[in-house]
């Protein structure tokens, strides 16, 4: 059986981390690496979120606009002014439909929130 004094001394020795002369430098290097990693992760998440949001917006608007463009092309060749007026009417009807208007405002609101988030992160880094 071991002596209690020896066990107490071992417990104290392993409870305290040894100090090295370059401890402050080591801590600064580790913190710099951790901060750089987080900045890269935040940047990747922001790019991925922006890309996903753009893809989603293109899919929402693309599905509606392709049908409208196909209908315009089926109607035959009209004068340029007639087609512009028809397109403007379709766009106004798209924005006046409650569900479409909500999607537009939702996308605009999310873009503003994402921009505010990006600005706060950039300000924190400096």
C-alpha positions as a Markdown table, in Angstrom:
| # | Residue | x | y | z |
|---|---|---|---|---|
| 1 | Unk | 0.0 | 0.0 | 0.0 |
| 2 | Unk | 1.3 | 3.5 | -0.9 |
| 3 | Unk | 1.9 | 6.1 | 1.7 |
| 4 | Unk | -0.8 | 8.8 | 2.0 |
| 5 | Unk | 1.8 | 11.7 | 1.8 |
| 6 | Unk | 3.1 | 10.3 | -1.5 |
| 7 | Unk | -0.5 | 10.0 | -2.9 |
| 8 | Unk | -1.3 | 13.5 | -1.8 |
| 9 | Unk | 1.9 | 14.8 | -3.4 |
| 10 | Unk | 1.0 | 13.0 | -6.7 |
| 11 | Unk | -2.5 | 14.4 | -6.6 |
| 12 | Unk | -1.2 | 18.0 | -6.1 |
| 13 | Unk | 1.3 | 17.5 | -8.9 |
| 14 | Unk | -1.2 | 16.3 | -11.5 |
| 15 | Unk | -3.9 | 18.8 | -10.4 |
| 16 | Unk | -1.6 | 21.7 | -11.4 |
| 17 | Unk | -0.6 | 22.2 | -15.0 |
| 18 | Unk | 3.1 | 22.8 | -15.4 |
| 19 | Unk | 4.0 | 26.4 | -16.5 |
| 20 | Unk | 6.3 | 27.0 | -19.4 |
| 21 | Unk | 8.1 | 30.3 | -20.2 |
| 22 | Unk | 6.2 | 30.7 | -23.6 |
| 23 | Unk | 2.7 | 30.1 | -22.2 |
| 24 | Unk | 1.4 | 33.5 | -23.2 |
| 25 | Unk | 2.7 | 33.1 | -26.8 |
| 26 | Unk | 1.2 | 29.6 | -27.1 |
| 27 | Unk | -2.2 | 30.9 | -25.8 |
| 28 | Unk | -2.1 | 33.8 | -28.3 |
| 29 | Unk | -1.3 | 31.4 | -31.2 |
| 30 | Unk | -4.1 | 29.0 | -30.3 |
| 31 | Unk | -6.6 | 31.8 | -29.9 |
| 32 | Unk | -5.6 | 33.3 | -33.3 |
| 33 | Unk | -6.0 | 29.9 | -35.0 |
| 34 | Unk | -9.4 | 29.4 | -33.3 |
| 35 | Unk | -10.6 | 32.9 | -34.4 |
| 36 | Unk | -9.4 | 32.4 | -38.0 |
| 37 | Unk | -11.3 | 29.1 | -38.1 |
| 38 | Unk | -14.5 | 30.8 | -36.9 |
| 39 | Unk | -14.2 | 33.6 | -39.4 |
| 40 | Unk | -13.8 | 31.0 | -42.2 |
| 41 | Unk | -16.8 | 29.1 | -40.9 |
| 42 | Unk | -19.0 | 32.2 | -40.7 |
| 43 | Unk | -17.9 | 33.2 | -44.2 |
| 44 | Unk | -18.7 | 29.8 | -45.6 |
| 45 | Unk | -22.1 | 29.7 | -43.8 |
| 46 | Unk | -22.9 | 33.2 | -45.2 |
| 47 | Unk | -21.9 | 32.2 | -48.7 |
| 48 | Unk | -23.9 | 29.0 | -48.5 |
| 49 | Unk | -26.9 | 30.7 | -47.1 |
| 50 | Unk | -26.8 | 33.4 | -49.8 |
| 51 | Unk | -26.5 | 30.9 | -52.5 |
| 52 | Unk | -29.3 | 28.8 | -51.2 |
| 53 | Unk | -31.5 | 31.9 | -50.8 |
| 54 | Unk | -30.8 | 32.9 | -54.4 |
| 55 | Unk | -31.5 | 29.4 | -55.7 |
| 56 | Unk | -34.8 | 29.4 | -53.8 |
| 57 | Unk | -35.8 | 32.8 | -55.1 |
| 58 | Unk | -34.9 | 31.8 | -58.7 |
| 59 | Unk | -37.0 | 28.7 | -58.3 |
| 60 | Unk | -40.0 | 30.5 | -56.9 |
| 61 | Unk | -40.0 | 33.3 | -59.5 |
| 62 | Unk | -38.7 | 31.1 | -62.3 |
| 63 | Unk | -41.6 | 28.6 | -62.1 |
| 64 | Unk | -44.1 | 31.4 | -62.3 |
| 65 | Unk | -42.3 | 33.5 | -65.0 |
| 66 | Unk | -41.6 | 30.6 | -67.3 |
| 67 | Unk | -45.3 | 29.9 | -67.5 |
| 68 | Unk | -46.0 | 33.5 | -68.2 |
| 69 | Unk | -43.3 | 33.8 | -70.9 |
| 70 | Unk | -44.6 | 30.6 | -72.5 |
| 71 | Unk | -48.1 | 32.1 | -72.6 |
| 72 | Unk | -46.8 | 35.4 | -74.1 |
| 73 | Unk | -44.9 | 33.5 | -76.8 |
| 74 | Unk | -48.0 | 31.4 | -77.6 |
| 75 | Unk | -50.1 | 34.5 | -78.1 |
| 76 | Unk | -48.1 | 35.3 | -81.2 |
| 77 | Unk | -46.0 | 38.2 | -82.3 |
| 78 | Unk | -47.5 | 41.5 | -81.3 |
| 79 | Unk | -45.9 | 44.9 | -81.3 |
| 80 | Unk | -43.2 | 45.6 | -78.9 |
| 81 | Unk | -45.4 | 48.0 | -76.9 |
| 82 | Unk | -48.1 | 45.4 | -76.6 |
| 83 | Unk | -45.7 | 42.8 | -75.2 |
| 84 | Unk | -44.2 | 45.3 | -72.8 |
| 85 | Unk | -47.6 | 46.2 | -71.5 |
| 86 | Unk | -48.6 | 42.6 | -71.3 |
| 87 | Unk | -45.4 | 41.8 | -69.3 |
| 88 | Unk | -46.0 | 44.8 | -67.1 |
| 89 | Unk | -49.5 | 43.6 | -66.4 |
| 90 | Unk | -48.4 | 40.1 | -65.6 |
| 91 | Unk | -45.7 | 41.5 | -63.2 |
| 92 | Unk | -48.3 | 43.7 | -61.5 |
| 93 | Unk | -50.7 | 40.9 | -61.1 |
| 94 | Unk | -47.9 | 38.7 | -59.7 |
| 95 | Unk | -47.1 | 41.3 | -57.1 |
| 96 | Unk | -50.7 | 42.0 | -56.3 |
| 97 | Unk | -51.5 | 38.4 | -55.6 |
| 98 | Unk | -51.4 | 38.0 | -51.8 |
| 99 | Unk | -49.2 | 34.9 | -51.8 |
| 100 | Unk | -46.8 | 36.3 | -54.3 |
| 101 | Unk | -46.6 | 39.6 | -52.6 |
| 102 | Unk | -45.9 | 37.9 | -49.3 |
| 103 | Unk | -43.1 | 35.9 | -50.9 |
| 104 | Unk | -41.5 | 39.1 | -52.3 |
| 105 | Unk | -41.7 | 40.8 | -49.0 |
| 106 | Unk | -40.5 | 37.8 | -47.2 |
| 107 | Unk | -37.5 | 37.5 | -49.5 |
| 108 | Unk | -36.8 | 41.2 | -49.1 |
| 109 | Unk | -37.0 | 41.0 | -45.3 |
| 110 | Unk | -34.7 | 38.0 | -45.2 |
| 111 | Unk | -32.2 | 39.8 | -47.4 |
| 112 | Unk | -32.2 | 42.8 | -45.0 |
| 113 | Unk | -31.7 | 40.5 | -42.0 |
| 114 | Unk | -28.9 | 38.7 | -43.7 |
| 115 | Unk | -27.2 | 42.0 | -44.6 |
| 116 | Unk | -27.6 | 43.2 | -41.0 |
| 117 | Unk | -26.1 | 40.0 | -39.7 |
| 118 | Unk | -23.1 | 40.3 | -42.1 |
| 119 | Unk | -22.5 | 43.9 | -41.1 |
| 120 | Unk | -22.5 | 43.1 | -37.4 |
| 121 | Unk | -20.1 | 40.2 | -38.0 |
| 122 | Unk | -17.8 | 42.4 | -40.0 |
| 123 | Unk | -17.9 | 45.1 | -37.3 |
| 124 | Unk | -17.1 | 42.5 | -34.6 |
| 125 | Unk | -14.1 | 41.3 | -36.5 |
| 126 | Unk | -12.6 | 44.8 | -36.6 |
